[in-house]
Amino acid sequence: MSKAKTVNPFEHLPEDKLKIIRRDYEKGKYRSESFESHLKSLHEDDLIPEEVLDIIESRNSDKGETKTLRELLQELNEL
């Protein structure tokens, strides 16, 4: 039985979304040797572009957002 060939949706992303994934790939420590193999790996892991972009956005929004209890209380007192 032959394996059905599936289209990798990562290969057909608009350039702006591809840039986001490429930047994350260049900053991260991934097992893939090239960006193209990284995209193939994402597809083989059954991820879809929207999921990957959500993960990247979530990871990027968390950076620098951790505040201490004292900082949170100060912000509340300023309101």
HELIX and SHEET records of a PDB file:
HELIX    1   1 PRO A    9  HIS A   12  5                                   4    
HELIX    2   2 GLU A   15  LYS A   27  1                                  13    
HELIX    3   3 PHE A   35  GLU A   44  1                                  10    
HELIX    4   4 PRO A   49  ASP A   62  1                                  14    
HELIX    5   5 LEU A   69  GLU A   78  1                                  10    
END                                                                             
